[in-house]
Amino acid sequence: MKKPLITLACALTLTACAPFTARQSASQDITVSSLRYIGEQRLPWRQQFQGTTIGGLSGIDYDAVNDEWVMISDDRSQFNPARLYRAKLSYDARSFKSVQVTGVTTLLQPEGTPYPSREEYKRSIGMVPDLETIRVDPQDGSIWYGSEGDVGLSLDPFIRRAAPDGRHQFTLPLPPMFTVSKEHKFGPRHNQSFEGLSFTPDGRTLWVSLEGPMYQDGPEPTPAQGAVNRITHFSRDGKVLGQYAYPLEPIPAAPGKGKYADNGISEILSLSEQRMLVMERSGVQADDGSYKDYVRIYEIDATGATDIQQLPTLKDASYQLVKKRLVLDLGTLHLPIVDNLEGMSFGPRLANGHASLVLISDDNFSKTQVTQLLLFELLP
């Protein structure tokens, strides 16, 4: 068996950063050497806002035209119908001052109704949502978001576009490989499907990442070995422009006896047509049932990697992986807590001209977790 080739470092030419925020994008590439931590803000547990419960914030993006942020909840319409929030973030290069939630929008299905919960699903029309990622369209300000689907309910993952008021506009056509299988022989694994979404800086194309490996592509990562999952490059109308294999790291610590642990991609963020930041997030359960999260941010480059869209399985296949370089291990920051970080977005430029970067965590509506927003300066 010929193993795939893995290159863990890539040499990249550094150029000056170009403006990149939503609907102010430039076609020039964005470069990154490292990230400098600035500060943190948190939202109260189960904060109430306009009749809704804030929590499960799994994606974030910045809308430069309106100078506000959008944040998507992965609430499966249990607390309230599937929704996004809008917020104002105040910060500079020295401190992260505040987060103020300013609006909430219910996302609607193609037929114009809110998404149902699992309990409502059998007597209603539509799909149970598991919304994990969100982006503001660089061209018109519409909202793109992704759902992981539900293997047990035979619900496929999807990428959809909505108007700013939540009305459905478009569902991205997907190739058959993303169809779920109850037999667990092919397709995305349950709760490991579309977790990352990002437009390229020019807004003409988009990237979508799976959280973990598909059933047909091999086992999940363990503390002893990593895994391989797929990142797909789409045109705006759904044509697959390329698909590439990404090497997931092994789980960074061993769980307690009989306890759970995982590692997967929780978000992506494009730097150029072929390069992006990738956030790997691992949760490891201890003997007492508590979790510790390990989060690492990598820069990857698909240039020269094999287009694997025609490979029905990656098992025993020969292909070139994307190139990968560690940018930051958040464990080295020695923060009081690194929680379940799932969202990542560029924000306004800082006074020195450098990009700002914001991460957000999904608290799973759990009192033992926090909704934290972490602010960084991107050093080119």
C-alpha positions as a printed NumPy array, in Angstrom:
array([[  0.   ,   0.   ,   0.   ],
       [  1.398,   3.368,  -0.996],
       [  0.759,   5.962,   1.663],
       [ -0.194,   9.547,   0.727],
       [  2.587,  12.095,   0.828],
       [  2.338,  14.661,   3.61 ],
       [  4.187,  17.964,   3.641],
       [  3.867,  19.738,   6.979],
       [  5.602,  22.967,   6.006],
       [  5.372,  25.269,   3.048],
       [  7.426,  28.232,   1.986],
       [  5.2  ,  31.18 ,   1.17 ],
       [  6.198,  34.573,  -0.152],
       [  5.117,  37.384,   2.176],
       [  3.434,  40.346,   0.562],
       [  1.663,  43.348,   1.974],
       [ -1.814,  42.688,   3.349],
       [ -4.678,  43.874,   1.172],
       [ -8.08 ,  45.073,   2.336],
       [-10.25 ,  42.009,   2.732],
       [-13.345,  42.663,   4.826],
       [-16.823,  41.864,   3.519],
       [-17.746,  43.693,   0.311],
       [-14.434,  45.553,   0.522],
       [-12.425,  42.582,  -0.686],
       [ -9.389,  42.934,  -2.894],
       [ -8.011,  40.31 ,  -5.219],
       [ -4.538,  40.471,  -3.63 ],
       [ -3.527,  37.687,  -1.297],
       [ -3.502,  37.906,   2.51 ],
       [ -0.417,  36.592,   4.28 ],
       [  0.177,  35.526,   7.868],
       [  3.325,  34.762,   9.82 ],
       [  1.803,  34.58 ,  13.3  ],
       [ -1.078,  35.753,  15.496],
       [ -0.806,  38.105,  18.48 ],
       [ -3.42 ,  37.663,  21.208],
       [ -5.157,  40.905,  22.266],
       [ -8.074,  40.026,  24.545],
       [-11.289,  38.199,  25.343],
       [-14.97 ,  38.92 ,  25.888],
       [-17.693,  36.537,  27.069],
       [-21.46 ,  36.465,  26.812],
       [-23.534,  35.456,  29.856],
       [-24.801,  31.875,  29.976],
       [-28.151,  31.598,  28.191],
       [-28.424,  35.355,  27.806],
       [-31.943,  36.369,  26.77 ],
       [-32.405,  38.627,  23.764],
       [-35.714,  39.585,  22.133],
       [-37.435,  36.431,  23.347],
       [-34.591,  34.073,  22.391],
       [-31.855,  32.248,  24.282],
       [-28.33 ,  33.013,  23.071],
       [-26.027,  30.011,  22.908],
       [-24.475,  27.44 ,  20.614],
       [-22.687,  30.139,  18.607],
       [-20.859,  28.064,  16.005],
       [-19.97 ,  30.601,  13.338],
       [-19.126,  34.284,  13.038],
       [-18.473,  36.751,  10.202],
       [-17.992,  40.484,   9.799],
       [-20.182,  42.679,   7.576],
       [-18.022,  45.728,   6.808],
       [-20.788,  47.666,   5.045],
       [-22.96 ,  47.682,   8.176],
       [-20.004,  47.506,  10.595],
       [-21.587,  44.609,  12.448],
       [-20.992,  40.928,  13.054],
       [-23.268,  37.986,  12.346],
       [-23.189,  34.899,  14.583],
       [-25.083,  31.669,  13.896],
       [-26.518,  29.39 ,  16.574],
       [-26.476,  25.621,  16.182],
       [-29.66 ,  25.36 ,  18.275],
       [-31.604,  22.64 ,  16.475],
       [-34.776,  24.686,  16.968],
       [-35.075,  23.325,  20.51 ],
       [-34.833,  26.574,  22.475],
       [-35.978,  28.79 ,  19.593],
       [-36.208,  28.389,  15.794],
       [-32.867,  28.295,  13.929],
       [-31.444,  31.814,  13.874],
       [-28.535,  34.193,  13.58 ],
       [-27.593,  37.107,  15.79 ],
       [-26.073,  40.466,  14.956],
       [-23.623,  42.228,  17.225],
       [-21.287,  45.182,  17.641],
       [-17.727,  44.466,  18.778],
       [-15.576,  47.252,  20.183],
       [-11.802,  46.727,  20.172],
       [ -8.436,  48.088,  19.136],
       [ -4.857,  46.806,  19.037],
       [ -4.541,  47.089,  22.834],
       [ -7.798,  45.686,  24.213],
       [-11.087,  43.944,  23.473],
       [-13.591,  46.339,  25.046],
       [-17.122,  44.965,  24.584],
       [-19.649,  42.825,  22.739],
       [-23.21 ,  44.071,  22.304],
       [-25.884,  41.872,  20.703],
       [-28.045,  44.103,  18.512],
       [-30.413,  41.85 ,  16.534],
       [-31.734,  38.367,  15.891],
       [-33.069,  36.901,  12.63 ],
       [-34.986,  33.645,  12.19 ],
       [-33.722,  31.661,   9.204],
       [-36.434,  30.281,   6.951],
       [-36.647,  27.126,   4.869],
       [-37.31 ,  27.267,   1.099],
       [-41.078,  27.07 ,   1.682],
       [-40.919,  30.078,   4.005],
       [-41.337,  28.382,   7.394],
       [-38.881,  28.231,  10.317],
       [-36.793,  25.093,  10.679],
       [-38.405,  22.413,  12.88 ],
       [-36.918,  20.719,  15.925],
       [-36.336,  16.957,  15.967],
       [-39.605,  16.569,  17.861],
       [-41.525,  18.619,  15.285],
       [-39.827,  17.041,  12.284],
       [-42.124,  14.026,  11.864],
       [-45.242,  16.189,  11.634],
       [-43.85 ,  19.127,   9.675],
       [-42.215,  19.996,   6.384],
       [-38.508,  20.599,   6.114],
       [-35.193,  19.623,   7.681],
       [-33.903,  19.658,  11.238],
       [-31.083,  22.234,  11.248],
       [-27.575,  21.823,  12.634],
       [-26.127,  25.137,  11.543],
       [-22.371,  25.335,  12.058],
       [-20.943,  28.062,   9.832],
       [-21.957,  31.448,   8.412],
       [-20.599,  33.992,   5.921],
       [-21.718,  37.374,   4.606],
       [-21.708,  37.343,   0.804],
       [-18.919,  39.72 ,  -0.361],
       [-20.949,  40.646,  -3.435],
       [-24.419,  41.498,  -2.115],
       [-24.518,  41.119,   1.667],
       [-26.731,  38.031,   1.677],
       [-26.11 ,  35.318,   4.257],
       [-24.616,  31.901,   3.442],
       [-24.764,  29.174,   6.066],
       [-24.132,  25.445,   6.365],
       [-25.835,  22.541,   8.145],
       [-24.256,  19.229,   9.134],
       [-27.453,  17.303,   8.438],
       [-28.411,  14.246,  10.493],
       [-27.351,  10.719,   9.588],
       [-29.92 ,   9.138,  11.912],
       [-32.753,  11.073,  10.29 ],
       [-31.312,  10.605,   6.764],
       [-30.977,  14.371,   6.399],
       [-28.164,  15.479,   4.084],
       [-25.9  ,  18.416,   4.899],
       [-26.517,  21.612,   2.959],
       [-25.187,  25.064,   2.131],
       [-27.859,  27.755,   1.713],
       [-28.069,  31.463,   0.989],
       [-30.596,  33.716,   2.702],
       [-31.598,  37.341,   2.406],
       [-30.536,  39.532,   5.35 ],
       [-34.058,  39.1  ,   6.752],
       [-33.676,  35.304,   6.793],
       [-35.723,  34.433,   3.682],
       [-34.288,  31.504,   1.72 ],
       [-32.792,  32.428,  -1.657],
       [-30.722,  29.489,  -2.881],
       [-29.477,  26.014,  -1.96 ],
       [-26.057,  25.081,  -3.296],
       [-26.242,  21.912,  -5.471],
       [-24.008,  19.204,  -4.021],
       [-22.427,  16.116,  -5.581],
       [-23.86 ,  12.709,  -4.536],
       [-20.841,  11.94 ,  -2.328],
       [-22.322,  14.204,   0.376],
       [-25.489,  12.084,   0.667],
       [-25.7  ,  10.509,   4.13 ],
       [-25.932,   6.753,   4.733],
       [-27.549,   5.106,   7.751],
       [-25.397,   2.052,   7.031],
       [-22.265,   4.108,   7.801],
       [-20.539,   2.839,   4.656],
       [-20.249,   6.096,   2.736],
       [-20.957,   9.802,   3.025],
       [-20.293,  12.191,   5.922],
       [-20.133,  10.887,   9.466],
       [-22.849,  11.985,  11.873],
       [-22.047,  15.383,  13.376],
       [-18.84 ,  15.614,  11.304],
       [-20.08 ,  17.164,   8.086],
       [-20.095,  20.806,   6.889],
       [-18.349,  22.743,   9.63 ],
       [-16.33 ,  25.28 ,   7.634],
       [-17.272,  27.768,   4.901],
       [-15.349,  30.665,   3.379],
       [-15.418,  32.834,   0.282],
       [-12.147,  33.491,  -1.484],
       [-10.993,  37.116,  -1.072],
       [-12.413,  38.099,  -4.477],
       [-15.81 ,  36.614,  -3.565],
       [-16.073,  34.614,  -6.781],
       [-15.737,  31.122,  -5.291],
       [-16.111,  29.416,  -1.924],
       [-14.533,  26.633,   0.082],
       [-16.429,  24.123,   2.229],
       [-14.8  ,  21.751,   4.723],
       [-15.961,  18.602,   6.43 ],
       [-15.248,  18.343,  10.134],
       [-13.987,  14.774,   9.935],
       [-13.305,  11.938,   7.482],
       [-16.105,  10.43 ,   5.433],
       [-16.975,   6.807,   6.21 ],
       [-15.43 ,   5.536,   2.97 ],
       [-12.194,   7.472,   3.497],
       [-10.956,   5.786,   6.652],
       [-11.202,   5.887,  10.442],
       [-11.505,   8.905,  12.691],
       [ -8.377,  10.314,  14.351],
       [ -7.135,   8.776,  17.593],
       [ -4.419,   9.807,  20.056],
       [ -2.094,   7.482,  18.12 ],
       [ -2.805,   8.589,  14.561],
       [ -4.411,  11.32 ,  12.504],
       [ -6.959,  11.044,   9.706],
       [ -7.791,  12.548,   6.33 ],
       [-10.849,  14.574,   5.386],
       [-11.974,  16.538,   2.347],
       [-12.069,  20.269,   1.611],
       [-14.042,  21.245,  -1.495],
       [-13.747,  24.314,  -3.726],
       [-17.079,  25.374,  -5.284],
       [-18.209,  27.946,  -7.788],
       [-21.093,  30.094,  -6.602],
       [-23.554,  27.937,  -8.581],
       [-22.311,  24.661,  -7.105],
       [-19.781,  23.412,  -9.638],
       [-16.932,  21.554,  -7.939],
       [-13.729,  23.337,  -8.942],
       [-11.525,  20.989,  -6.933],
       [-11.432,  18.809,  -3.857],
       [ -8.391,  18.173,  -1.703],
       [ -7.286,  15.907,   1.128],
       [ -6.479,  17.538,   4.454],
       [ -4.361,  15.735,   7.094],
       [ -6.041,  15.931,  10.496],
       [ -3.716,  15.764,  13.476],
       [ -3.981,  12.967,  16.047],
       [ -6.079,  13.731,  19.14 ],
       [ -3.593,  15.627,  21.35 ],
       [ -4.348,  13.787,  24.617],
       [ -5.77 ,  10.461,  25.739],
       [ -9.317,  10.479,  27.161],
       [-10.299,   8.855,  30.462],
       [-11.176,   5.178,  30.451],
       [-14.311,   4.695,  28.365],
       [-14.584,   8.451,  27.726],
       [-14.911,  10.441,  24.496],
       [-12.364,  12.347,  22.438],
       [-12.293,  13.776,  18.922],
       [-10.46 ,  16.136,  16.61 ],
       [-11.729,  17.872,  13.488],
       [-11.896,  21.047,  11.427],
       [-14.192,  23.555,  13.105],
       [-13.762,  26.461,  10.636],
       [-11.815,  27.683,   7.608],
       [-10.969,  31.19 ,   6.403],
       [ -9.594,  31.962,   2.949],
       [ -6.361,  33.901,   2.5  ],
       [ -6.199,  33.555,  -1.295],
       [ -7.609,  31.362,  -4.037],
       [ -5.668,  28.328,  -2.774],
       [ -4.57 ,  29.196,   0.783],
       [ -6.582,  29.413,   3.978],
       [ -6.506,  29.307,   7.743],
       [ -7.872,  26.1  ,   9.236],
       [ -8.976,  25.775,  12.849],
       [ -8.664,  22.276,  14.309],
       [-10.576,  21.762,  17.533],
       [-10.261,  18.697,  19.761],
       [-12.386,  17.844,  22.801],
       [-11.001,  15.3  ,  25.269],
       [-13.095,  13.936,  28.127],
       [-11.399,  13.153,  31.439],
       [-12.218,  10.388,  33.913],
       [-14.587,  12.731,  35.798],
       [-16.552,  13.493,  32.614],
       [-15.208,  17.018,  32.168],
       [-13.825,  18.175,  28.815],
       [-10.678,  19.99 ,  27.828],
       [-10.508,  21.634,  24.403],
       [ -7.353,  21.839,  22.312],
       [ -7.428,  24.366,  19.464],
       [ -4.767,  24.903,  16.818],
       [ -4.773,  27.201,  13.789],
       [ -2.937,  26.166,  10.633],
       [ -2.213,  27.779,   7.292],
       [ -2.736,  25.414,   4.371],
       [ -1.994,  25.634,   0.663],
       [ -3.796,  23.475,  -1.917],
       [ -1.346,  24.402,  -4.683],
       [  0.122,  21.18 ,  -6.015],
       [ -2.26 ,  18.95 ,  -4.05 ],
       [ -4.175,  16.216,  -5.868],
       [ -7.735,  16.941,  -6.947],
       [ -9.501,  13.964,  -5.325],
       [-13.092,  14.67 ,  -6.372],
       [-13.117,  11.578,  -8.623],
       [-11.716,   9.262,  -5.939],
       [-14.65 ,   7.309,  -4.426],
       [-12.462,   6.396,  -1.447],
       [ -9.118,   7.551,  -0.08 ],
       [ -8.303,   4.139,   1.365],
       [ -5.247,   2.68 ,  -0.388],
       [ -5.3  ,   5.593,  -2.867],
       [ -2.216,   7.548,  -3.898],
       [ -2.535,  11.336,  -3.699],
       [ -0.77 ,  14.484,  -2.543],
       [ -2.175,  16.196,   0.547],
       [ -2.449,  19.955,   1.001],
       [  0.599,  21.612,   2.527],
       [  0.147,  22.597,   6.159],
       [  1.908,  24.895,   8.658],
       [  1.083,  25.54 ,  12.322],
       [  0.347,  29.22 ,  12.981],
       [ -0.821,  29.065,  16.613],
       [ -1.504,  26.485,  19.284],
       [ -3.91 ,  28.286,  21.631],
       [ -2.669,  26.163,  24.507],
       [  0.556,  28.199,  24.462],
       [ -1.387,  31.344,  25.431],
       [ -2.147,  29.936,  28.91 ],
       [ -5.637,  31.451,  28.966],
       [ -7.967,  30.647,  31.897],
       [ -9.969,  28.529,  29.459],
       [ -9.916,  27.615,  25.787],
       [-13.466,  26.499,  25.119],
       [-15.201,  24.846,  22.184],
       [-14.038,  27.318,  19.51 ],
       [-15.956,  26.853,  16.266],
       [-16.123,  30.22 ,  14.472],
       [-13.408,  32.386,  12.904],
       [-13.565,  35.658,  10.975],
       [-11.458,  38.604,   9.915],
       [-12.653,  41.971,  11.197],
       [-11.78 ,  45.633,  10.618],
       [ -8.15 ,  46.545,  10.233],
       [ -6.339,  47.762,  13.304],
       [ -4.785,  51.238,  13.442],
       [ -1.409,  49.853,  12.338],
       [ -2.985,  48.431,   9.174],
       [ -2.852,  44.804,  10.275],
       [ -5.85 ,  42.512,  10.083],
       [ -7.87 ,  41.604,  13.147],
       [ -9.135,  38.07 ,  13.703],
       [-11.986,  36.972,  15.996],
       [-12.73 ,  33.438,  17.228],
       [-15.982,  32.396,  18.92 ],
       [-16.919,  29.34 ,  20.988],
       [-20.042,  27.18 ,  21.033],
       [-21.08 ,  26.626,  24.662],
       [-23.596,  23.907,  23.739],
       [-26.024,  25.785,  26.041],
       [-24.111,  24.126,  28.909],
       [-23.502,  25.829,  32.246],
       [-20.07 ,  24.196,  32.414],
       [-18.951,  25.967,  29.211],
       [-18.631,  29.593,  28.113],
       [-19.347,  31.669,  25.032],
       [-15.996,  33.355,  24.537],
       [-14.786,  35.666,  21.794],
       [-11.004,  35.892,  21.366],
       [ -9.335,  38.76 ,  19.496],
       [ -6.023,  38.546,  17.64 ],
       [ -3.815,  40.694,  15.458],
       [ -2.69 ,  38.975,  12.257],
       [  1.004,  39.63 ,  11.674],
       [  1.8  ,  39.527,   7.934]])
